[in-house]
Amino acid sequence: MSSIRLRQTLAALALPLSLGAQVITPKTVPVHQGEQFGVFPSQWPGMGGVSIALPDTLGDAWLNPAKAGRLAFGSIQVMPFTHRATAGGGRSIPVSLLQTNGSWSGGALFSLQEVEREDVWGQPISDRRASNQYVAAVLARRLGAGLTLGASVSAADLRGVDGVSAMYAGSDRVRQSGGQLDARLGLTKDFTSGATLELVAVGYRYRMEHDVHYPSQWRWVPCACPINTPCPCDPQIVPERDERNLDRTNLIGAHAVYLAPTTPGGWRLGYLLTANRLSHPKIPNYQIQNIPRDPGNTDAFNLGFGASRVLGHSTFGLDVILEPMWSHTWADAAGDTTDIHGRVIPQGAHTVDNHFRFSNSRINVGFAHEIPGATDSAMALGFQFGVSMRSINYTLDQSNHVARTSRTQDEGWTEWTPAFAIRLRGRDLTLTWAMSMTCGPTCLESNDRFLAVPDAAPATPGVIAAPSAPLTFDGGTASRHLVMVSMRLR
């Protein structure tokens, strides 16, 4: 066995954009993505991610652009936040604007961000820190008869993504460059009965390059040493080297939510269906396992139920989501290859096939309460508390067509994210402080993570890394702290 040190890494590197259930990502290693992509504001940052049946006046327009048509007034949000993962962290300042005028509504967002790699010392600033920029725009129009149509686009210029450096064990420099693009078309229909239908079509593209430098290293090769005499075994020197790895993912998806009319008891019930088709033209050759020329595809779905109720000054929300997925990744032969039985595998044929079957699920639950001001009814002090729990379970069936072997591996773990927020709401100004922490399998901090894999384990790394031994490490925690100032436009 060899041990690959993993600090808080980013698994499922595809689709880091944090835009709700419309985008579904596979994850095969219990590590955390961090919170660097959470640049979009929300009215409920402490409600554990509840969203299906709970309206969000600040966040809904970025999830479904047609929901911008529900804005009653304009506002500006400034939301500085810090985030931390074991392999790094960062600081961000997003500024967003939402406005409505007649039948038109829209918004824009811009954010600057600095991310920092924490597992290197003595390196130049450019190798320890990187700057990212995010921009987004949304436009919606109310068409009449309860119909609203909207479109949005968001893009990011990325020079650093949390956890990527930790996937290249033994490297002392990982320079990243690339970006992502997300385009959405949304439609909402409000029926006279009080029911609502929400539809979203999503197109997404992720492009990154990783320029990795490995310094020269000493490696001791096991050998037999004579008894009572000096051992003649000499260490080998592994020369320094540079690698360039590409990370490419494309996604198309559709998302639908049906909200039933409010019940006589005040409950709002919603039903969710999401379908994503992901293609992975290139998966990086991480040190965790190294198989070049490794594309793949993923079909992912969400089936969900949501409920919310407002009772006086209190709000309750609940989401229950099932997340089945099927992924297929492979390595193809660069040239004609002979298997162990002497049969030829032609160029372009598969040398390794990985088939994943996921049966994930998630529960989000949150509670909020406001205490009205004694002298000013427009003033209120509120708090929010929520928990999101996600169960990840998958089976990997791997076939090696060169060695003519096959194996099956079952993995599973649970991640949970408690969140809390305090909110001071006024007539024209709202102040919010919020924090969240993602844990899994535990909430214990550790400086080192070890993942044991066989020395010669052929598998597909990257977006959907196929582990070649039972997972043995704890991913630690990721956390986020934010302060948001929201000002009403008059």
N, C-alpha and C positions, 0 to 999 in steps of 0.2 A: 504494500500500500504506500502511496505517497499522499502527503497532506497539503492541500491547497488552502492557504490562509484567506479567509473571507472576512473582511470587516463589513459594516452595514452596506450591502450591495443592492444594486437595482436589478432585479430579475424582471423578466417580461419587459425588455427595454422598448418594445414597440408601444406606440400610442401613449406617451406620457402626458398628453394634454388632459387636464382635469376638467372634464365637462360632462359628468354625470353618467347615467346608465345607457346613453346612446352609443357609447364606445365601450366594448368589452375586451379585456386583455387576458390571455392565458398566463399562468404563473406556475412554475414547476419547482421552485426552490423557496424555502421560507425566509425570504429577505424582503426588506421594505423599500418601496420606491421613494419615500420621502414626500415632502409637500411642496417642492419648488414650483410645481405647475399650477398651484391653487391661487392664481392671480385674479380670479373673478369674484366679485363681492356676493354676499348672501345676507338675507335678513335673518337667517337662522344658523349661524356658525356653530352654535352649541347644541344642536338638536340631533346629533348623531347621523347626519346625512339623510334624514327623512325628506322625501321629495314627491312621492307619487300623488298623494292627495292633499298635500300641504302647499298652498300658494306661497311664492317667494317673490316679493315685489322688486327685489334687487337682482336676484339670480336667474329668474325664469327666462328673461329675454336672451340670456347667453346660452341657455340650453335649447330652447325652441324659439327661433327669432320671431315667430308669429305672436308669441306672448308679449312682445314689446307693445303690441296694440292695446294691452290692458292697462298701460300706464295712465294714472290719473293726473300726475304732475311730473315735472322734471326734477332731477337731483344730480349732485356731484358727490362722488365717493373717493376718498383718499384712504388707502388701506396698507400702511407699512406693516410688514411682518418678517419674522425670522423663522427659520426652520433648521432642523438638525437631523442628520442621520449619522450612523456610526462611522461611515467613511467620509463624511463631510457635512456641509451645511451651507447656509447662505442668508442673505438679506435682500429684501425686495420692497419696492414702492410702486404699487399699481395705482393709477389714477383713471377713473372712469366717469362717463357722463351719460345720463339717460334723459331724453327730452320727448315731449309730445306736442303736436300742433295740429288741430283739426283731426283729419282721418289718418294722418301720418305720425309715426313714432320711430325713434331710432336711438342709437347710442354709439359710443366709441370708447376704447380703452387703450392705454399705453402703460407699459411697465418696464422699469429697469431692474436688473437683478445682478448680484454678485454671488457666485458660488465658490466654495473653498474646499480643497482636498486636505484632509487632516492627517493622512498617514505618510507624509513625506516631510523631511526636514532638510534645510540647507539648500533648497532649490530656488531658482529665480522666481520672482513674483508671478511671471507669466505661466510657470509650471505648477503653481500652487493655487492660483485664483483665475477665474474666468468671468466674463460679463455676458449676460444674455439680454435680449430685448424682445418684448411681446407687443403685438398690436392687434386690435380686433375692432370690427364695425358691424352694426346690425341695423336693419331698416325694415319697417313693417307698415302695412296699410290695411285699414278696416274697409272691407268691401261692401258691407251691408248684409242683411239677412243673417247676422251672426257669424259671418265668415271673416277671417283675418289671414292675410298672407304675409310672410316675412322671409328674409334672406340674411345670412350673416357669413362673414369670413374672418378667420383669425390666423395669424402667422407668428412664427417665432424664429429669430436668428439666434442659434444656440452655439455657444463656445464651451459649455460645460454642462454635463448631466450627472447628477449625484450617483455615486456608486459604480460608475463605469470603470474607474481606475482599479477598483478592488477586484474586478473580474479578470484583470491581467496580473496574475500572481507573479512576483519577482520583478515587475517593471518599476522604474523610478520616474517615468514621465509618460503621460498620456495626454496628447494634445487633440482636442475635439473640435470639429467644425461641421456645421450643417444647419438644418432647420426643419420645421414642420409647417404644414398648411392644412387647415380645416375649413371646409365649406358646407353650409347647411341651408336647406330649404324647408320652411315650416308652414303648417296650415292648422288653424284652430276653427272649430265650429261650435258655437253656443246654441243649443236647442231651446225652444220655448219651454220645455218641461223642466229646464234647469240642468240637464245633462250637458257634458262637454266632450268633444272628441279632439285629440291632439295628435298630429302627425309630423314626423321629421324624417327627412332624407339626409344622409351624411356621406361626405366623401373626405378621405383623409390620406395624407402622404407624409412619410417620415424619412428623412435622408440625413445620415451622419457619416463622418469619416473619423477614424481613430488612428492617429499616428503614435505608435507605441515604441518606446526605447527600453531595451533590457541591458543592464550593465553586465560586464564580465563577472562570472561567478566561479567559485570552487565547488567541485562535485567529487565526492568520494564514492568510488565503485567498490562494492563488496568483493573481497578476495581472500584466499586462504593464507594465513600468516603462520610461519614456522614457530614451533614452541621454543621459548627461551632464546629467541634471536630477534633482531630488529625486523619489523614488518616491511617488506619491500613494496607494499601497495602505495602508489603515489596518487594524489588527487588529480583529477582532470580539470583543466581550465576551460570553461564554456565562454567563448568570446562574446563581446557585446554585439547586439544586433538591433535592427529597426524593422518594424512591421507596419503595414497599413491595412486596416480592416474596415470594411464597409458594412453599414447597417441600413437596410432598406425594408420598408413595410408600406403596403397600400391597403386601404380599407374602404369598403362601401357598406352602407347599413341603412336600415329602416327602423323606425321607432314609433310606437303607437300607445296612447294612453286614453282610456275611456273613464270618465268621471260620472258616476251616477248622480241623480238629483239628491240633494240633501234630505236625509230621512227626517221624520217628525221629531226624533230625539236629538237632532243636530249633528248627526254623523255624516261625513262625506267619504264615500268609498270609491276607490279607483282600481283599475286593472291595467297591467302593463305587458306589452309584448315588444321585444327587441330582437332583431336578427342582424348579425354582422358576418361579412365574408372578408377574411384577411388573407393577403398573399405576402410571403416573405421572400422576395427575390434574392436577398443576401442576408445571412446571419453572421455576425462577427465570430471570428475564431478565437474565442476566449480561452484562457489557459485552463479553465475548468475541464474542458475537453476540446480537442482540436481536430475537426474534420472540415476541410475546405469545400468549396462549391456546394453549399448546403442550403437549398431553398426549401420552402414549405408552404402549406396552406392551413387555415383554421376556419372552422364554422362554429360560431358562438351565438348563444341565444339567452335571453332573459325572459322569464315568466314571473310576473309579480302581482302582488296585491297590496294595496295601501289603504289606510284609514286615518282620518283626522277629525278632531272635534274641538270646537271653541266653547268653553263653558265659563261665562263671565270674563274674568281677566286671565284665565288659564287656557293653554293650548296643549293638546296632546296629538302626537303623530306616530304612525307605525308603518313600516314597510317590511314585507316578507318576499324575498326574491329567490327563485331557483335559477341556476346558471349552468346548464349543460353545454359542453363544448366537445368538439372532435378536431384533433390536429394531426397532420401528417407532415413530417419532415424527412429529408433524405440527403444522402451524399451520392453524387454521380461520378462515374469514372472519367478521369481526364484523358485516359487512353485505354487501349485494350488491356484488360487485367485478367490474370489467371487465378482461380480460386484454389483452395487446398487440394481439390480433387483433379486439378489440371484442366478444368473447363474454362473457356474464355468468356469473360464478361466484356461485351463490346463497349467501346467508348460511348459515353452518355448514358449508359444503363446504371441502375442504382447499385451501389455497393453496400449501403446501409439504409434501412427503412425504420423509422420510429413512428408508431401509432399511439396517440394519447386519447384517452377517454376521461373527460372531466365530469364530475357531478358536484359542482360547487353550490353553495347557498349562502344567503345573507339575511340578517335581521337588523333593521335600524329602528330604534325607538327613542323618542325624545319628549320632553316636557318643558313648558315655558310658563312663566307667571309674571304678571306686571302688577305693581303697586301704584295706583294713581296718586298724584300729588294732592296734598290737603287743600291748597289754595289755588292751584292752577290745574284744571282738568286736562290740559294738553300735555302736562308733564307726567312722566311715569318712570319708575325704576323697575327694571325687570331682570330676571335671570333665566338661563336656559341650561338644561342638562340632558345629555343624550349618550347613548352607547350604540356602536355598530359592531356586530360580530359576524365574521365571515369564515365559513368552513370551506377548506380547499381539499378535495380528494380526487386523485387521478390514478389511472392504471396505464403503465407504459408497456407496450409490446414492441420489442426491438429485434430486428432480423439483420444479421451480418452475412451478406451473400459471398464475401470473400472467405471468411472462416467457416461458413455454413453452420452457424450457430444461431440460436434464438433464446430470448429470455423474457420474463415478465416481472415487472416491479410495481408494487402498490405503495403510494405515499399519501399522506394526509396530515393536516394540522389546522389549527384554528387561530385566527387573528382577531383581536378586539381593540376598538378605538373608543375610549371614553372622551367626552368633550364637555366643556363648560364655558358659559359666556355670561357677562354682566352688561346690561344695556340701559343707558339713560336716554330716554326719548323726550324731545321737546317739540314745540310747534314747527320750528324750521331747522332744527339741528338734532342729530342723533349720534351719540358716542357709544361705541361697542368695544369691549375687550373680550378676547376669546382665546382659549388654548385647547389643544387636543394632543393625544399621545397614542400611537399605534404600537401594539405589543403582539408578539407571536414568535414562537410558542409561549414565551413568558415576557414579563416586563422587567427582567433583570438586565442591567447594563453589563457589558463585557467588552474588553479591549480587543480580544481576539476571537475569531471564528475559525473553526477548522472543519473542512469537508474532506472526507477520505474517499479517494477514488483509486481504482487499480491503475498501475503504471501504463498499461497498454490497453486502455479501454476505448474502443472506437464508439463514438456517439456524436450526436449533433448538438453543438453549443448554441448559445445566443438567446434569441427571443424566447425560444422554447428549448431550454437546455435539458437534454436527456441524461439524468444522473446515472452513473454506472455502478453505484453502490448505494446502500441505504443512507438516507440523509441523517447526519449526525450532529449538526450544529444548530445553534440558537441564533435567530436573526436579530435579536436585540430590540431596540425601539427606534421610532422616529417621532419627532414632536414638532409642534408649530404654535407660535404665539403671534397674535395680531391685535392691532388697534385700528379701528375704522371710524372715520368721521364722515357722516353723510349729511349734506346740506341741501335743503330744498330750494329749487329755483322758482322765483316768482316773476 
